[in-house]
Amino acid sequence: MWCDIGVNLFSSQFDNDRAAVIERAAQADVAQLLLIGSDIDESRQNITFCQQHRSCVSTAGVHPHQAANVKSDWLIQLQALSRQAEVVAIGECGLDFNRDFSPRDQQQQVFAEQLQLAGLCGKPVYLHERDAFTTQLAMLKEQQVSHGVVHCFTGDVAQLKAYLELGLYIGITGWVCDERRGEALQQALSYIPADKLLLETDAPYLLPRTMQPKPKSRRNEPAYLPVIAQMVARLTNRSMDELATLTWQNSRRLFGFQHSLSTAYA
């Protein structure tokens, strides 16, 4: 059984077949999905969906792209969402200095408040970072963050080691299957301890380039997680069974999933 710790299920790309996406995941033995909340509204949508699908849990948070759009009571709303049983992590939160869709000072303020909330409610942080490593690492150290996952890690060995020193888990996506951009990640993969490795699709994004045949839609989905796992297993000299077992256990340890493999499809 597999756990996909990164699914943007309320992307418009899934509007026409959201339920079918969940069914195809189950057929591919992807038994647990973590839905990503990028703002307050999406976090609410995720929670409602999870209440109807026991194979799904959710994060709740504000992505750095959305930091400029928060309402005055956003933190109060997020605090309420964080208490929902379906919410297992705070985020997707962090810094993005690549696109700068939100002013950097506002990104940092919204990020800092989410780190504080995660600490108060005892839930892991679900981290995003792009071209902001130095600043983000400093903020994580300042807040003494040690409980969370670096979502969609694409960095080098030095960055990886810095995150691992904090005690964070590392989420690996189809980026590792990209022969053009994924070389540094492929080299870094062997430095990830077995008990810190997690797998994710980041669906509908980052369709694995090794996938054959590719879907006509060019859309990624949780059912394709085993394609990523095949690459990770090969690069780390593990069997698929071994990788499935350790990543499932890591997911349960970090996010506190309450059910076992035998009830994941219920």
N, C-alpha and C positions, 0 to 999 in steps of 0.2 A: 504494500500500500504506500501511496505517496501523499505528501502534503504540499500544496502550492501556496506559499506564504505571500503571494503578491498578485491579486486579480483586480483590475479596474472594471468591475462587472457592470457599472452603470455608465460606462462609456457609450456614446450613441452608436458605436459599431455593434453593440449587442442588443439594440432596441428590438430587433425583430425575432430574436431566438434565444433570449436569456435563459429560459427554462431548459431548452435543448442543450445549451452549453454546459449546464450542470449535469445533465444526463450523460452527455458524451464524456465528461470528466470521470464520472463514476464507472463507465464502461472501460475506461483506460486505467482503472485502479487508482485514480487520484481521488482519495476518499475524504480529504479535508481541504477546504479553501479558506484563505484569509482575504477578505475583501478590503480594499484600500479606500479610506475616507480622505478626500482631498480638501473638503470644506464641510461646513456644518450641515448643509442640505444633503450632500452625498452621504455623509455619515449616517444621517437619519434614514435615507433610502436603504442603505446597507443593513441597518438594524432591523427594519421592517422585513426585508427579504430573509435575513437570517432567522427570524422568528418563525418563518414558514419552511425553512430548509435547514435541518440539523447538521448537515455536512458543512455549513458555512458559519464563520465568525467574522468579526470586523474590527478594523481600527476606527478611531474617531480623532479627527484633527484637522489642521489647516496647513496645506501645502504652501511653500514660500511663494509660489506664483499667485496665490490668493491672499497673501498677507495684506495687501493694500485695500482689499475689499471687505474686510471684517467689519461687522457692526459693533456698536459700542458695548453691547452685552454679549459678545461672542464667547468670552471666557466663561461666563455664567452658563451659557448654553452648552459649552463643551464639558464643563464640570458635570452637568446633569447627564449628558450622554455617556460620560466615562463610567457612570454608576450602573449602566445597563449591563446585564449578564452577557449579552452578545459581544460586548466590546472587550477585547483582550490586549489592546495596545493603544498608545497615544501617538497620533501622527496620521498621515504622512507629514512629518515636519522636518525643518532643516533650513538650509541656505542654498540659493541658486544664483550665483554671480555670473552665469553664462548668458542667460536671457534677460535677467533683471526686469522681470515683469512687475515686480514690486520694488520700491526703494529699499536699498540695503539696510538702512537703519530700522525700517519697519519690519523687514524680514527678521532681523535679529531680535526685535522686541517680541514679536509673535512667537518666535522659536523659543526664546528664553522662558516665556510664560507657560508654554507647553511642556518644557523640560521640568519646570517646577511642579506643574500639575501631575505629571507622570510620577514624580517622586512622592507627592502627597497621597496619590491613590494606589501606589505600589504596583503600577503596571509598566511594562517595558515601553521604551520609545521606539518608534518606527521611523527611521532616519532617511532623509533625502539630502544629497550633497552634490553640487556640480560647480566646479571651478571656485570652490570656497573652502577648501580643505583646511587651510591654516586657521581661518577664523572659526570654522565650525569646531575643530578640535579644541581650540582654546575655550570655547563656550562649554563644551562637554566636560572639560577638565574643571572649569570654574564651578560648574553645577555638580561636579562629582558624579557624573552619569556613568553607570556600569551595567545597566540592565536594559538591553535593547538589541536591535538588529540594524545593521547598515544595509538598507534596501538597495537592491540593484547595484552592488559594488562593481565598479569598473576601473579601480585605481591600480597602482603599482604595489610592489612588495613593501616599500617603506610606509605607504599609507595604510596598507593592510596591517602591518605590525603595530602601528600606532593605535588603530582601532582595537586590535586584539589585546593590547596592553591595558586598555580600559575595561576589558571583559566582555566586549560586544560580540554578538553573533554576526555572521557574514552571509548575506543573501546573494546567490549566484543565479543569473538569468541566462537567456540565450545569447547574450553578449559573448559568452565563452565559446560559442559555436561560430563566431565571425572571424574568418581568416584574414580579414582586412584590418579590423580594429581590436580584435580580442587577444592579440599575442601577449600583451603585458598581463592580462588577467589569467591567461593559461599558465604563464610562468609563476604567478602568485598563488595559484590554486594549491600547490603542494605545501604551502606554508600554513594553510588553514587547519587547525587541529580538528580531529574527527568530531569532537563534541561542540564545535562552533559553526558547523557547516549547515546551511539551509538552502533549499531550492525554490525557485519562483519563476513564473512565466512573465510577469508584468503585463499580462494580456490586457488589451489586444495588441500591445506593442512588442517589439523585439522578437519577431518570428525567427526561430532558429534557422540559420542559413544552411545548415547541414540536412535539413528536413527534405526528404524526397518521397513522393512528389509533394510539391508545395501546394497548399490550398489556393484556389483561384482568387479568393478574396484577399490573399496575402495577410490575413488577420491571424494573430496568435490567439490561443485559447488554452485553458487549463489541461485539456486532454493531451496537449503536446508536451507536457512536462517531462515524460519519459525520454523524449528526444534530447533534452538538455541533460538529463541524468546519464544517458549513454555516453555523452562527451565527458562529463565529470568523472564517471566511473573509469573511463579509459585513461584519463589524465592522472588519476590518483591511484591507479592500479587496484581498484576495488571491483567486486562483482556487483551486479545490479541489486541482488538481494541484500548484500551488505550495506550498500548505499541507501537503499530504501529503509532499512531498519534504523540506521543511525540518524538519518535526517528526520524520520518520523519521531523518534525519541527526542531529538533536539527540539523539534517543533512543540511537542507536548511539554517539555521542560520549560521552554521560554514563555509560551503563551498560556500554559495551564489548562490545556484542553481537558475537559472532564470525562469524555467518553473514550472507550477503547476501540481498537480496530473492529471488533465484532459488532459494535453499534454505530459505526461511522456512517453507514448507509441508511440508517433508520430514519 
